[in-house]
Amino acid sequence: MTGARRAMRAVAATALAAALVMLTACAPILSLFDGEAGKQQSYELPERPTGGVEAFGAQQPIWTPCGDGMECADVYAPLDWGDVSGETITLRLVKHPATGGDRIGTLFVNPGGPGASGAEYVGESLDYAVPAEIQRSYDVIGWDPRGVGASTPVRCLDSAGMDDYLFGADENRDLERGSDAWIDAALSEARAFGEACEERTGALLGHVSTEDTVQDLDMLRAIVGDDRLHYLGLSYGTYIGARYADAFPERVGRLVLDGAMDPTSKVTDVVREQTRGFELALRAYAADCLQRRDCPFTGTVDEAMGAIGKQLDRVDSEPLTGSDGRTLSAGTMLTAIITPLYSQSNWGYLDQLFASVSKGDADVALSLADFYYDRVDGEYVGNSTEAFSAINCLDYPSGELDRERMRAEAAELDRIAPTIGRFQGFGDVSCAEWPVAGASDREPVVAAGADPILVVGTTGDPATPYRWAESLAQQLESGVLLTYEGEGHTAYGQSDCVDEVIDDYLLTGAVPESDPRCS
């Protein structure tokens, strides 16, 4: 889903905009607006495990009907997998039991993020997630990873605080982007946000990395009684799946990694490739738009891109005010632009966005940003923004900022993406003052000896560029690449050819002898 996590009000809004985009496989926007997000009720827990790792895998969830044929449960996990006798947290599961008689096992689904709710994804969008044939053969489980949603969550600010953080007035707007004073202001905002997260979240803040989630996932595999993990990971969910395969290659069942991330990519690599990807996606939108009578632009694609760039510059120098008093800055408008670019079916929202902003109306842009941030009627119904920051700041190496290097990288972004690149630099600022140190490195994955793993990449994917899928398939000893020649983020459900290959793999374990290059 959901463009970049555009945190930091004021001057810092642009800095964190570049940090990373939230990686999810979004259903069409309107269908999600109609969902019942943010269900926070708790369910009866099983007996608290005592003993070692095996005790956590032996839990018996107390499945409770929770609507539309779904069953919900909460289970325990150790706060720290290095100390399983210590504090515990809880994880939320939503299960759709297999509808057929010849059940293969359990298919775990993660829609991405980090910070996206797998429980909501399966509970509210099951038919979008997997077809009926897969539902017949598998129990389908979506879960909220630690720190996310209805699992023990990361918490930083209340709704009013989040509004101020994301949409507040910019007291430092006159500072030159990239100057020492500008970076210092961004660091101050980052520090304050991290301190708020540490105060409200406590020790959990240091235990929400993907490595921790991989251990949770293996526990869940044991809880449902499967010897091997069957898994559908979308976008950031491919990173969870790849790290799982590398940690537990002998337990790999049928793993589909769609919209693949490259596990070796550093923050600067991710920002560069995503900036390039969304610039190209925006050009594809402009080319499509100019063929329609109701397009808000005229002329050539370059002229349309130039007009979009001028709109961004205008709200950067003179932010608009929405009907509810919130501010539309360049960072927030960039979030609004990126959100519909995840799926070509949502490009029509961009027509409305650009037409309204050209008239000085901020409300369409703010509504798109609200969708991105899980904000409904002034309340944040999930914690995806907070969890996104907490997980990424642990997953990527942290170190002392090199200001000159950041300026050089910002100049490169402006060069490779003339429309949006100038607003994408300085993403290193977002985690530089995080209260917990990040990972030491981003090692490649191998998964030596694992059964075949299906890696899916889309040639026109703006959020997870196709080259990442190629890289992941090459890293994995048993990686098999499936290419979708098309636009949009993730491919499952977008092409009959792709669907046939994935469904056959999930049902039989068979992989194609060569890449069919679906279109």
Stockholm file with secondary structure:
# STOCKHOLM 1.0

chainA/1-519         MTGARRAMRAVAATALAAALVMLTACAPILSLFDGEAGKQQSYELPERPTGGVEAFGAQQPIWTPCGDGMECADVYAPLDWGDVSGETITLRLVKHPATGGDRIGTLFVNPGGPGASGAEYVGESLDYAVPAEIQRSYDVIGWDPRGVGASTPVRCLDSAGMDDYLFGADENRDLERGSDAWIDAALSEARAFGEACEERTGALLGHVSTEDTVQDLDMLRAIVGDDRLHYLGLSYGTYIGARYADAFPERVGRLVLDGAMDPTSKVTDVVREQTRGFELALRAYAADCLQRRDCPFTGTVDEAMGAIGKQLDRVDSEPLTGSDGRTLSAGTMLTAIITPLYSQSNWGYLDQLFASVSKGDADVALSLADFYYDRVDGEYVGNSTEAFSAINCLDYPSGELDRERMRAEAAELDRIAPTIGRFQGFGDVSCAEWPVAGASDREPVVAAGADPILVVGTTGDPATPYRWAESLAQQLESGVLLTYEGEGHTAYGQSDCVDEVIDDYLLTGAVPESDPRCS
#=GR chainA/1-519 SS CCSBCCCCSTTHHHHHHTSCBCEECCCCHHHHHTSCCCCCCCCCCCCCCCSSHHHHHTCCCCCEECSTTCEEEEEEEESCTTCTTSCEEEEEEEEECCSSSSCCEEEEEECEETTCCHHHHHHHHHHHHSCHHHHHHEEEEEECCTBSTTSSBCCCCCHHHHHHHHHCCCTTTTSCTTSHHHHHHHHHHHHHHHHHHHHHHGGGGGSCSHHHHHHHHHHHHHHTTCSSEEEEEETHHHHHHHHHHHHCGGGEEEEEEESCCCTTCCHHHHHHHHHHHHHHHHHHHHHHHTTSTTCSCCSCHHHHHHHHHHHHHHHHHSCEECTTSCEECHHHHHHHHHHHHTCGGGTHHHHHHHHHHHTTCCHHHHHHHHHHTTEETTEESSCHHHHHHHHHHHHSCCCCCCHHHHHHHHHHHHHHCTTTGGGSCCTTHHHHTCSSCCCSCCCCCCCTTCCCEEEEEEEECSSSCHHHHHHHHHHSTTEEEEEEEEESSCCTTTCHHHHHHHHHHHHHCCCCSSCCCBC
#=GC SS_cons         CCSBCCCCSTTHHHHHHTSCBCEECCCCHHHHHTSCCCCCCCCCCCCCCCSSHHHHHTCCCCCEECSTTCEEEEEEEESCTTCTTSCEEEEEEEEECCSSSSCCEEEEEECEETTCCHHHHHHHHHHHHSCHHHHHHEEEEEECCTBSTTSSBCCCCCHHHHHHHHHCCCTTTTSCTTSHHHHHHHHHHHHHHHHHHHHHHGGGGGSCSHHHHHHHHHHHHHHTTCSSEEEEEETHHHHHHHHHHHHCGGGEEEEEEESCCCTTCCHHHHHHHHHHHHHHHHHHHHHHHTTSTTCSCCSCHHHHHHHHHHHHHHHHHSCEECTTSCEECHHHHHHHHHHHHTCGGGTHHHHHHHHHHHTTCCHHHHHHHHHHTTEETTEESSCHHHHHHHHHHHHSCCCCCCHHHHHHHHHHHHHHCTTTGGGSCCTTHHHHTCSSCCCSCCCCCCCTTCCCEEEEEEEECSSSCHHHHHHHHHHSTTEEEEEEEEESSCCTTTCHHHHHHHHHHHHHCCCCSSCCCBC
//
